[in-house]
Amino acid sequence: MKLGLRAKLFLISLGLIAVTAGLGHRELRDTVEGHVLELVRDEARVRAALAADSVEARAPWSGENAAWTRLANETATRARAQVTIVGANGRVLGESAGATRDLAALLARPGVRDQLAGKNDAVLVTTEQGRIEATAPIAGEAGQRGIVRLALPLTLLGDARQALARVLAVTVVLALAVSIVVSAIAAELAARSARALAAVARRIAAGDLQTRARSVEGDELGDVGRALDQLAQNHTSSLSKLREERDRLRAILTGMQEGVLLLDAGGRIVLVNPALREMLLLTADAVGKTLLEAIRHAELKELLDRARRSPEPIVREIEIGTIKPRRLLCRVASLEGQPGQIFAVFFDVTEMRRLESVRRDFVANVSHELRTPVAAIRSAAETLQAGIPDDPQIVRQFIGIIERNAARLQDLVEDVLNLSRIESREFRLSFEAVDLAAVFGQILSVFRERANRKGITLVNEIDGRSVFVRADRRALEHVLENLVDNAVKYCPPGAVIRVGAETTGETVRLAVADNGPGIEARHLPRLFERFYRVDAGRSRELGGTGLGLSIVKHLVEAMAGSVHVESTPGVGTTFSFTLRAEKPDPVGSLAGRAVA
């Protein structure tokens, strides 16, 4: 049976009380018995002396034995003891009724014969077989000598023992009862404190580090309680620091654009951050799975296996053919101090490689666009250099070729420079409330002569209305010039080009629409790419650089708007873009800022 702390303390206290009571009873019994025996001996000595005086005063030294016997009986009655009177010759002179006649043993005791010889006047006391005997010398007027012996039973000592036993028994029982109650209370108090400490310890072990014992006792249990409080405080502080480190690490891993992967020695995923989950489209239960179970990419598996065998980090680019294809630069290395574990960092270089490709394409496109006018200028110049023709008309034709291609080169360079400034945020915008009616009128006046020569009608649909937008006037004019210029270039004679604006809430939609030949749907998504042309040959023939719509898109987005195109072949095309509506600003510019 398992005993609790209270039962153990109670049994220990009870055992100590019992042992203490037993030892105390034994020691007290011996002390009391010795004290009572000494009292009885003193009383026997006094009685013997008194009896000797009485016998000495009435001794019938010349009488018969009957007189001595009567004297012995009388003395025994008064002394309440057995009395024996012995003469100097060692013969019994008289004895009381019931007296024991063991004369030889009496005479053999030390000092008795000296008493008979008159050499010792002291009273001698001895203890014999449950009784006390005392001998006192007597003397007659004529020099006679003898002794009087008193024999007292030790009933007094027995009575004292019984009384002592009764008192001690009652005392021990009362002491045990009181001690049991006190020890039970003490054990309960100690056990209660111990149970409270045990409950606190269990709550701390279960993770409740806010609980406290708050012991105020000055004993050992109090020390234990304070030690538990200190332990809980230390654990709380340690866990707080660990949580801070964990949260800091989690925040770092969550905020990283690079993907992070950690594999254990068995090849199972231990850690994967959100960036890598997005890159590889991993599910939430990827942790704990093997690499092939979670990713299923043989090239990545082979790269990680190589890194596990290699003492140096391995860097390689891999292609991820998921729903959203990516190109990742992987750096894989064994984790220092953790044999078999692999740590990998993934850099998404998809956009970087795309930009490199765009740069290469841009350089190739610019080179291609430059080659044609340069070749034309060079050819015309070489022809003129070989000898000026006699016909002025031919000379003017060659000079016209040089002029047209030089203008084309100038337009191309200016468009490239403008696009570069916009993308590098060097093209600064100054926002103000711009009146669209004035801007539309100005733009249409610039192109009206060209449109009239081709038989194209230009229509300003906001004549007479006042519509203001928040924009950079120069950038807005550039956008509208590009859109109207394209419409005039590609529309056939008899076409109508409409420039209008429609306000919806806080947004104004500006549109340049025509009823020209239209654009096939397959070209629409790429219209705003650099150097993209629907009909490359015709565009070059008409002097286009292939950068106009790209510049339009960047400028509109810089003014916090968006550009759209709708077209149906044989029906016409509508280019539209949105700007924020604005109230008239008599002061002028609202603010200046770089293109974002």
C-alpha positions as CSV (number, residue, x, y, z in Angstrom):
1,M,0.0,0.0,0.0
2,K,1.3,3.4,-1.0
3,L,1.4,5.8,2.0
4,G,1.1,9.5,1.5
5,L,3.3,12.2,3.2
6,R,0.7,12.8,5.9
7,A,0.5,9.1,6.8
8,K,4.3,8.8,6.8
9,L,4.8,11.8,9.0
10,F,2.0,10.6,11.4
11,L,3.6,7.1,11.7
12,I,7.0,8.5,12.2
13,S,5.7,10.8,15.0
14,L,3.7,8.0,16.5
15,G,6.8,5.7,16.6
16,L,8.9,8.4,18.1
17,I,6.2,9.1,20.8
18,A,5.9,5.4,21.6
19,V,9.7,4.9,21.9
20,T,10.0,8.1,24.0
21,A,7.1,6.9,26.3
22,G,8.6,3.5,26.7
23,L,12.1,4.8,27.6
24,G,10.5,7.4,29.9
25,H,8.4,4.8,31.7
26,R,11.4,2.6,32.2
27,E,13.6,5.4,33.5
28,L,10.9,6.8,35.7
29,R,10.1,3.4,37.1
30,D,13.7,2.7,38.1
31,T,14.0,6.2,39.6
32,V,10.8,5.9,41.6
33,E,11.5,2.4,42.8
34,G,15.0,3.4,44.0
35,H,13.5,6.4,45.8
36,V,10.7,4.4,47.4
37,L,13.2,1.7,48.5
38,E,15.4,4.3,50.1
39,L,12.4,5.7,52.0
40,V,11.5,2.2,53.2
41,R,15.0,1.5,54.3
42,D,15.1,4.8,56.2
43,E,11.7,4.0,57.8
44,A,13.0,0.5,58.8
45,R,16.1,2.1,60.3
46,V,14.0,4.4,62.4
47,R,11.6,1.7,63.5
48,A,14.5,-0.6,64.4
49,A,16.0,2.2,66.5
50,L,12.7,2.9,68.3
51,A,12.1,-0.8,68.8
52,A,15.6,-1.2,70.3
53,D,15.0,1.6,72.7
54,S,11.7,0.1,73.8
55,V,13.1,-3.4,74.2
56,E,16.2,-2.0,76.1
57,A,13.9,-0.1,78.5
58,R,11.8,-3.2,79.3
59,A,14.1,-6.1,78.7
60,P,13.7,-8.9,81.2
61,W,17.3,-9.9,81.3
62,S,16.8,-12.2,84.2
63,G,13.4,-13.5,83.1
64,E,12.2,-16.5,81.2
65,N,11.8,-16.9,77.5
66,A,8.1,-16.3,77.8
67,A,8.7,-12.8,79.0
68,W,11.0,-12.1,76.0
69,T,8.4,-13.5,73.7
70,R,5.7,-11.2,75.1
71,L,8.0,-8.3,74.8
72,A,8.8,-9.2,71.2
73,N,5.0,-9.5,70.3
74,E,4.3,-6.1,71.9
75,T,7.2,-4.5,70.1
76,A,6.1,-6.1,66.8
77,T,2.6,-4.7,67.3
78,R,3.8,-1.2,68.0
79,A,6.5,-1.3,65.1
80,R,4.1,-3.2,62.8
81,A,6.9,-5.6,61.8
82,Q,8.2,-9.0,62.7
83,V,10.5,-8.7,65.7
84,T,13.3,-11.1,66.8
85,I,15.4,-10.5,69.9
86,V,18.8,-12.2,69.9
87,G,21.2,-12.4,72.8
88,A,25.0,-11.8,72.9
89,N,25.6,-15.6,72.7
90,G,23.7,-15.7,69.4
91,R,20.7,-17.4,71.0
92,V,17.1,-16.2,70.3
93,L,15.7,-14.7,73.4
94,G,12.2,-14.0,72.0
95,E,10.4,-13.5,68.7
96,S,7.0,-12.3,67.6
97,A,4.5,-14.5,65.9
98,G,5.3,-15.2,62.3
99,A,8.9,-14.2,62.5
100,T,11.3,-16.1,60.4
101,R,14.0,-18.0,62.3
102,D,17.1,-17.9,60.0
103,L,19.6,-17.2,62.7
104,A,22.6,-18.4,60.8
105,A,22.0,-16.1,57.9
106,L,21.5,-13.2,60.3
107,L,24.7,-13.8,62.2
108,A,26.6,-14.1,59.0
109,R,25.8,-10.6,57.9
110,P,28.5,-8.1,58.1
111,G,28.4,-5.9,61.3
112,V,25.9,-8.1,63.2
113,R,28.5,-9.8,65.4
114,D,30.1,-6.4,66.0
115,Q,26.7,-5.2,67.2
116,L,26.5,-8.2,69.6
117,A,30.0,-7.5,70.8
118,G,29.3,-3.8,71.4
119,K,31.6,-2.7,68.7
120,N,29.0,-1.2,66.4
121,D,26.1,0.9,67.6
122,A,24.7,1.7,64.2
123,V,21.4,0.3,62.8
124,L,22.1,-2.1,59.9
125,V,19.5,-2.4,57.1
126,T,19.5,-5.1,54.4
127,T,17.1,-6.3,51.8
128,E,16.3,-10.0,51.7
129,Q,13.9,-12.0,49.5
130,G,11.1,-9.5,49.2
131,R,11.6,-7.9,52.7
132,I,13.8,-5.4,54.5
133,E,15.5,-6.3,57.7
134,A,17.0,-3.8,60.2
135,T,19.1,-4.8,63.2
136,A,19.8,-2.4,66.1
137,P,22.0,-3.2,69.2
138,I,20.6,-3.3,72.8
139,A,22.4,-3.3,76.1
140,G,21.4,-4.0,79.8
141,E,22.5,-2.3,83.0
142,A,24.7,-5.2,83.9
143,G,26.5,-5.2,80.6
144,Q,24.2,-7.6,78.8
145,R,24.1,-7.2,75.1
146,G,21.9,-8.2,72.2
147,I,20.2,-7.1,69.0
148,V,16.7,-6.5,67.9
149,R,15.8,-7.5,64.3
150,L,12.8,-6.0,62.5
151,A,11.6,-7.6,59.3
152,L,9.3,-5.5,57.1
153,P,7.7,-6.9,53.9
154,L,8.2,-4.9,50.7
155,T,4.5,-4.5,50.2
156,L,5.0,-0.7,50.2
157,L,7.4,-1.0,47.3
158,G,4.9,-3.2,45.5
159,D,2.1,-0.8,46.2
160,A,4.3,2.0,45.0
161,R,5.1,0.1,41.8
162,Q,1.4,-0.6,41.1
163,A,0.5,3.1,41.8
164,L,3.4,4.2,39.6
165,A,2.3,1.8,36.9
166,R,-1.3,3.1,37.0
167,V,-0.1,6.8,37.0
168,L,2.4,6.1,34.2
169,A,-0.2,4.2,32.2
170,V,-2.7,7.0,32.4
171,T,0.0,9.6,31.8
172,V,1.4,7.7,28.8
173,V,-2.1,7.2,27.4
174,L,-2.9,10.9,27.8
175,A,0.5,11.9,26.4
176,L,0.0,9.5,23.4
177,A,-3.5,10.9,22.8
178,V,-2.3,14.5,22.9
179,S,0.8,13.6,20.9
180,I,-1.2,11.8,18.3
181,V,-3.6,14.7,17.9
182,V,-0.7,17.2,17.8
183,S,1.3,15.0,15.4
184,A,-1.7,14.5,13.2
185,I,-2.3,18.2,13.0
186,A,1.4,18.8,12.3
187,A,1.4,16.1,9.7
188,E,-1.7,17.5,8.1
189,L,-0.3,21.0,8.0
190,A,3.0,19.7,6.5
191,A,1.1,17.5,4.1
192,R,-1.2,20.4,3.1
193,S,1.8,22.5,2.3
194,A,3.5,19.6,0.5
195,R,0.3,18.9,-1.5
196,A,0.0,22.6,-2.4
197,L,3.6,22.5,-3.6
198,A,3.0,19.3,-5.5
199,A,0.0,20.9,-7.2
200,V,2.1,23.9,-8.2
201,A,4.8,21.6,-9.5
202,R,2.3,19.6,-11.6
203,R,0.9,22.8,-13.1
204,I,4.4,24.1,-13.9
205,A,5.2,20.7,-15.5
206,A,2.0,20.9,-17.5
207,G,3.2,24.3,-19.0
208,D,1.4,26.8,-16.7
209,L,4.4,28.9,-15.9
210,Q,2.2,31.8,-14.5
211,T,1.3,29.8,-11.4
212,R,3.2,30.5,-8.2
213,A,3.5,28.9,-4.8
214,R,4.1,32.2,-3.0
215,S,5.3,30.4,0.2
216,V,5.7,32.6,3.3
217,E,6.8,29.9,5.7
218,G,10.4,30.0,6.9
219,D,10.8,26.2,7.0
220,E,12.2,23.8,4.3
221,L,8.8,23.6,2.5
222,G,8.9,27.4,2.3
223,D,12.3,27.1,0.7
224,V,11.0,24.5,-1.7
225,G,8.1,26.8,-2.7
226,R,10.3,29.8,-3.3
227,A,12.7,27.6,-5.3
228,L,9.7,26.5,-7.4
229,D,8.7,30.1,-7.9
230,Q,12.2,30.9,-9.0
231,L,12.3,27.9,-11.3
232,A,9.0,29.0,-12.9
233,Q,10.3,32.6,-13.3
234,N,13.5,31.3,-14.9
235,H,11.5,29.0,-17.3
236,T,9.2,31.9,-18.1
237,S,12.1,34.1,-18.9
238,S,13.8,31.4,-21.0
239,L,10.7,30.5,-22.9
240,S,10.0,34.2,-23.5
241,K,13.5,34.6,-25.0
242,L,13.0,31.4,-27.0
243,R,9.6,32.7,-28.3
244,E,11.2,36.0,-29.2
245,E,14.0,34.1,-31.1
246,R,11.4,31.9,-32.7
247,D,9.1,34.8,-33.7
248,R,12.2,36.7,-35.0
249,L,13.3,33.7,-37.0
250,R,9.8,33.1,-38.3
251,A,9.4,36.8,-39.3
252,I,12.8,36.7,-41.1
253,L,11.9,33.5,-42.9
254,T,8.4,34.9,-43.7
255,G,9.7,38.2,-44.9
256,M,12.4,36.7,-47.1
257,Q,11.9,36.7,-50.9
258,E,14.3,33.8,-51.1
259,G,13.0,30.3,-50.5
260,V,14.5,28.3,-47.6
261,L,14.5,24.5,-47.3
262,L,15.9,22.3,-44.6
263,L,16.1,18.5,-44.9
264,D,17.0,16.2,-42.0
265,A,19.4,13.3,-42.3
266,G,16.6,11.0,-43.5
267,G,15.8,13.3,-46.4
268,R,12.5,14.6,-44.9
269,I,11.5,18.3,-45.0
270,V,12.0,20.0,-41.6
271,L,11.6,23.6,-42.6
272,V,10.1,25.4,-45.6
273,N,9.3,29.2,-45.6
274,P,6.3,30.8,-47.4
275,A,8.4,32.1,-50.3
276,L,9.5,28.6,-51.2
277,R,5.9,27.3,-50.8
278,E,4.8,29.9,-53.4
279,M,7.8,29.1,-55.7
280,L,7.2,25.4,-55.7
281,L,3.4,25.4,-55.0
282,L,3.9,23.3,-51.9
283,T,1.0,22.2,-49.8
284,A,0.6,23.0,-46.1
285,D,1.5,19.4,-45.1
286,A,4.9,19.4,-46.9
287,V,6.8,19.3,-43.6
288,G,7.6,15.7,-42.6
289,K,7.5,14.4,-46.2
290,T,10.4,13.4,-48.4
291,L,11.5,15.7,-51.2
292,L,10.0,13.6,-53.9
293,E,6.7,13.2,-52.1
294,A,6.4,17.0,-51.7
295,I,8.1,18.4,-54.9
296,R,8.7,15.6,-57.4
297,H,11.6,17.3,-59.2
298,A,14.4,14.9,-60.2
299,E,16.9,17.6,-61.0
300,L,16.5,19.2,-57.6
301,K,16.7,15.8,-55.9
302,E,19.9,15.0,-57.7
303,L,21.3,18.5,-56.7
304,L,20.5,17.9,-53.0
305,D,22.0,14.4,-53.1
306,R,25.2,15.8,-54.6
307,A,25.3,18.5,-51.9
308,R,25.0,15.8,-49.2
309,R,28.1,14.2,-50.5
310,S,30.0,17.4,-51.2
311,P,32.0,19.3,-48.5
312,E,31.5,22.5,-50.5
313,P,28.3,24.4,-51.3
314,I,26.8,23.7,-54.7
315,V,25.2,26.5,-56.8
316,R,23.0,25.8,-59.9
317,E,20.0,27.1,-61.7
318,I,17.0,24.8,-62.2
319,E,13.8,25.2,-64.1
320,I,10.5,24.6,-62.3
321,G,7.8,23.6,-64.7
322,T,4.7,24.3,-62.6
323,I,1.5,26.2,-63.4
324,K,3.7,29.3,-63.1
325,P,7.1,28.3,-64.6
326,R,10.1,29.7,-62.7
327,R,13.8,29.7,-62.9
328,L,15.5,29.3,-59.6
329,L,19.1,29.8,-58.5
330,C,19.8,27.2,-55.8
331,R,22.6,27.3,-53.2
332,V,22.7,24.0,-51.4
333,A,25.1,23.0,-48.6
334,S,25.4,20.6,-45.7
335,L,24.4,22.1,-42.3
336,E,27.4,22.7,-40.2
337,G,27.4,20.7,-36.9
338,Q,24.3,18.6,-38.1
339,P,25.6,15.6,-40.0
340,G,23.3,14.6,-42.9
341,Q,21.2,17.7,-42.8
342,I,20.9,19.9,-45.9
343,F,20.2,23.6,-46.1
344,A,19.1,25.1,-49.4
345,V,18.4,28.7,-50.4
346,F,16.4,29.4,-53.6
347,F,16.6,32.7,-55.5
348,D,13.9,33.4,-58.0
349,V,15.8,34.7,-61.0
350,T,12.8,34.4,-63.4
351,E,12.3,38.1,-63.6
352,M,16.0,38.8,-63.8
353,R,16.4,36.3,-66.7
354,R,13.3,37.8,-68.4
355,L,14.8,41.3,-68.0
356,E,18.1,40.1,-69.5
357,S,16.1,38.6,-72.4
358,V,14.2,41.9,-72.7
359,R,17.5,43.8,-72.7
360,R,19.0,41.5,-75.4
361,D,15.8,41.8,-77.4
362,F,15.8,45.6,-77.0
363,V,19.4,45.9,-78.1
364,A,18.7,43.6,-81.0
365,N,15.5,45.6,-81.9
366,V,17.2,49.0,-81.7
367,S,20.1,47.7,-83.8
368,H,17.6,46.4,-86.3
369,E,15.6,49.6,-86.3
370,L,18.8,51.6,-86.8
371,R,20.2,49.5,-89.5
372,T,17.5,50.4,-92.1
373,P,17.7,54.2,-91.9
374,V,21.5,54.1,-91.6
375,A,21.8,51.9,-94.6
376,A,19.4,54.2,-96.6
377,I,21.4,57.3,-95.6
378,R,24.7,55.6,-96.4
379,S,23.5,54.4,-99.7
380,A,22.2,57.8,-100.7
381,A,25.4,59.5,-99.5
382,E,27.6,57.0,-101.4
383,T,25.5,57.6,-104.5
384,L,25.9,61.4,-104.2
385,Q,29.6,61.0,-103.4
386,A,30.2,59.0,-106.5
387,G,29.0,61.9,-108.6
388,I,26.2,64.4,-108.5
389,P,23.7,63.5,-111.2
390,D,22.9,66.2,-113.8
391,D,19.2,65.9,-113.1
392,P,18.2,68.1,-110.1
393,Q,15.1,66.0,-109.5
394,I,17.3,63.0,-108.8
395,V,19.5,65.0,-106.4
396,R,16.5,66.2,-104.5
397,Q,15.2,62.6,-104.3
398,F,18.4,61.4,-102.7
399,I,18.5,64.4,-100.4
400,G,14.9,63.5,-99.4
401,I,15.9,60.0,-98.6
402,I,18.7,61.2,-96.4
403,E,16.4,63.7,-94.7
404,R,13.5,61.2,-94.1
405,N,15.8,58.6,-92.7
406,A,17.7,61.1,-90.5
407,A,14.3,62.3,-89.1
408,R,13.4,58.7,-88.5
409,L,16.7,58.2,-86.7
410,Q,16.0,61.3,-84.7
411,D,12.5,60.1,-83.7
412,L,13.9,56.7,-82.8
413,V,16.6,58.1,-80.6
414,E,14.2,60.5,-78.9
415,D,11.7,57.7,-78.2
416,V,14.5,55.5,-76.8
417,L,15.8,58.4,-74.6
418,N,12.2,59.3,-73.5
419,L,11.5,55.6,-72.6
420,S,14.8,55.3,-70.8
421,R,14.1,58.5,-68.8
422,I,10.6,57.3,-67.9
423,E,11.8,53.8,-66.8
424,S,14.8,55.2,-64.8
425,R,12.5,57.7,-63.0
426,E,14.3,60.7,-64.4
427,F,11.3,62.0,-66.2
428,R,9.7,64.3,-63.6
429,L,6.0,65.0,-63.6
430,S,4.3,68.2,-62.4
431,F,0.7,67.5,-61.6
432,E,-2.0,70.1,-62.1
433,A,-5.7,70.4,-63.0
434,V,-5.6,70.1,-66.9
435,D,-8.6,71.2,-69.0
436,L,-9.2,68.4,-71.5
437,A,-11.1,70.7,-73.9
438,A,-8.0,72.9,-74.4
439,V,-5.6,70.0,-74.7
440,F,-7.8,68.1,-77.2
441,G,-8.2,71.3,-79.3
442,Q,-4.4,71.9,-79.3
443,I,-3.6,68.2,-80.3
444,L,-6.2,68.1,-83.0
445,S,-5.0,71.4,-84.5
446,V,-1.5,69.9,-84.8
447,F,-2.8,66.9,-86.9
448,R,-5.6,68.6,-88.7
449,E,-3.6,69.5,-91.8
450,R,-2.3,65.9,-92.2
451,A,-5.7,64.5,-91.6
452,N,-7.2,66.8,-94.2
453,R,-4.6,65.7,-96.8
454,K,-5.7,62.1,-96.3
455,G,-9.4,62.9,-96.2
456,I,-9.7,62.0,-92.5
457,T,-12.1,63.8,-90.2
458,L,-11.0,64.7,-86.6
459,V,-13.8,65.2,-84.0
460,N,-13.4,66.8,-80.6
461,E,-16.3,65.3,-78.6
462,I,-16.0,67.5,-75.5
463,D,-16.3,70.9,-77.3
464,G,-18.1,73.3,-75.1
465,R,-17.7,71.1,-72.0
466,S,-15.3,71.7,-69.1
467,V,-13.6,68.5,-68.0
468,F,-10.5,68.6,-65.8
469,V,-8.1,65.8,-64.8
470,R,-5.2,65.6,-62.5
471,A,-2.2,65.0,-64.8
472,D,1.1,66.4,-66.1
473,R,0.2,68.5,-69.1
474,R,3.3,67.7,-71.1
475,A,2.9,63.9,-70.5
476,L,-0.8,64.0,-71.3
477,E,-0.1,65.8,-74.6
478,H,2.6,63.3,-75.4
479,V,0.2,60.4,-74.9
480,L,-2.6,62.0,-77.0
481,E,-0.1,62.9,-79.7
482,N,1.0,59.3,-80.0
483,L,-2.5,57.9,-80.1
484,V,-3.8,60.5,-82.6
485,D,-0.6,60.1,-84.7
486,N,-1.1,56.4,-84.9
487,A,-4.8,56.8,-85.9
488,V,-3.9,59.3,-88.6
489,K,-1.1,57.0,-89.9
490,Y,-3.1,53.8,-90.2
491,C,-6.6,55.0,-91.0
492,P,-7.6,55.1,-94.7
493,P,-9.1,58.2,-96.4
494,G,-12.7,58.9,-95.3
495,A,-12.1,57.6,-91.8
496,V,-13.3,59.5,-88.7
497,I,-11.1,59.9,-85.6
498,R,-12.9,60.9,-82.4
499,V,-11.3,62.2,-79.2
500,G,-13.5,62.2,-76.1
501,A,-13.7,61.9,-72.4
502,E,-16.3,60.4,-70.0
503,T,-16.5,61.1,-66.3
504,T,-17.4,58.2,-63.9
505,G,-17.2,59.2,-60.2
506,E,-13.7,60.4,-59.5
507,T,-12.3,58.8,-62.7
508,V,-12.2,60.2,-66.2
509,R,-11.9,57.9,-69.2
510,L,-10.1,59.5,-72.2
511,A,-10.5,57.7,-75.6
512,V,-9.1,58.0,-79.1
513,A,-11.4,56.0,-81.4
514,D,-11.4,55.5,-85.1
515,N,-13.3,53.5,-87.7
516,G,-10.2,52.3,-89.5
517,P,-9.1,48.8,-90.5
518,G,-8.9,47.5,-86.8
519,I,-6.4,45.1,-85.3
520,E,-6.7,41.3,-85.0
521,A,-7.3,40.0,-81.4
522,R,-4.1,38.0,-81.4
523,H,-2.1,41.2,-81.5
524,L,-3.9,43.1,-78.8
525,P,-2.0,41.7,-75.7
526,R,1.4,42.7,-77.1
527,L,0.6,46.1,-78.6
528,F,2.3,47.9,-75.7
529,E,5.5,46.0,-75.9
530,R,8.6,47.7,-77.2
531,F,9.1,47.5,-81.0
532,Y,6.1,45.3,-81.5
533,R,4.3,46.0,-84.7
534,V,1.2,44.5,-86.2
535,D,2.5,45.1,-89.7
536,A,6.3,45.7,-89.4
537,G,6.8,46.7,-93.0
538,R,4.0,49.2,-93.2
539,S,4.9,50.7,-89.8
540,R,8.5,51.4,-91.0
541,E,7.2,52.7,-94.2
542,L,5.0,55.2,-92.3
543,G,7.9,56.2,-90.1
544,G,6.9,54.4,-86.9
545,T,9.6,53.5,-84.3
546,G,7.7,50.8,-82.5
547,L,8.1,52.6,-79.1
548,G,5.1,54.9,-79.1
549,L,2.6,52.7,-77.4
550,S,5.1,51.5,-74.9
551,I,5.8,55.2,-74.0
552,V,2.0,55.8,-73.8
553,K,1.6,52.9,-71.3
554,H,4.5,54.1,-69.1
555,L,3.3,57.7,-69.0
556,V,-0.3,56.8,-68.2
557,E,0.8,54.5,-65.4
558,A,3.1,57.2,-64.1
559,M,0.0,59.4,-63.8
560,A,-1.7,56.6,-61.7
561,G,-3.9,55.5,-64.6
562,S,-4.3,52.5,-66.8
563,V,-4.4,52.1,-70.6
564,H,-6.7,49.7,-72.6
565,V,-7.3,48.9,-76.2
566,E,-10.4,47.5,-78.0
567,S,-10.5,46.7,-81.7
568,T,-12.5,44.8,-84.2
569,P,-11.1,44.2,-87.7
570,G,-13.1,46.1,-90.3
571,V,-14.9,48.1,-87.6
572,G,-12.2,50.2,-85.9
573,T,-10.0,50.6,-82.9
574,T,-10.4,52.5,-79.5
575,F,-7.4,53.3,-77.3
576,S,-8.5,54.5,-73.9
577,F,-6.9,55.4,-70.6
578,T,-8.1,56.6,-67.2
579,L,-7.0,59.5,-65.1
580,R,-8.3,61.0,-61.8
581,A,-10.9,63.7,-62.1
582,E,-9.8,67.1,-60.7
583,K,-11.4,70.4,-59.9
584,P,-10.0,73.5,-61.7
585,D,-6.8,74.7,-60.1
586,P,-6.2,78.4,-60.6
587,V,-2.8,78.2,-59.0
588,G,-1.3,75.8,-61.4
589,S,0.9,72.9,-60.5
590,L,-0.1,70.7,-57.6
591,A,3.2,69.0,-56.9
592,G,6.3,67.7,-58.5
593,R,7.5,64.2,-58.2
594,A,9.6,61.5,-60.1
595,V,7.9,58.9,-62.2
596,A,7.1,55.9,-60.0
